[in-house]
Amino acid sequence: MPTPPVAVRVLDVIQGVGTDYPPPHDAPCRERRRRRLGDVFGLSQFGVNLLELAPGTWSSQRHWHEREDEFVYVLEGEATLVTDEGETTLGPGMAAGFPANTGNGHHVVNRSQGVVRLLEIGARAVEETAHYSDIDMIFREGPGGAGYFTKDGRPLK
């Protein structure tokens, strides 16, 4: 296994586009662009992503994690944070955090006319369940694999 780099030019990191959500839940996230910066350095305890949202794009379906904390920091643009409490406008230099297992479904939506760029930082639990607040979907990950399911346990995809 090659030794990870100590430093990189962020724009040289391969950018993934879209989501692995099953249809039709993938639709609002198809244009999201993510550079998995933590993976480049071989980080195993937390992930760091540079996320780019074109106008109209969502960061994810609204969700919360049982075991993983999450944090976002806006670098550029105007984003709308949607939580159980309502909506908050986030601009450059603003941040939001979500402790594990609070049940506060959240996501970021770009309702502006410009691009939004933000950092996503989150824990990397070996086993995890994510709950999707507005749709009939959960995500489970563990030693036996990972996948999307309905809330009553039927596999999706």
Secondary structure, DSSP 8 states (H G I E B T S, - for coil): -----S---GGGS-EEES----TTTTGGGTT-EEEEHHHHTT--SEEEEEEEE-TT-BSSSSEEESS--EEEEEEES-EEEEETTEEEEE-TT-EEEE-TTS---BEEE--SSS-EEEEEEEE--SSEEEEETTTTEEEEEETTEEEEE-TTS-B--
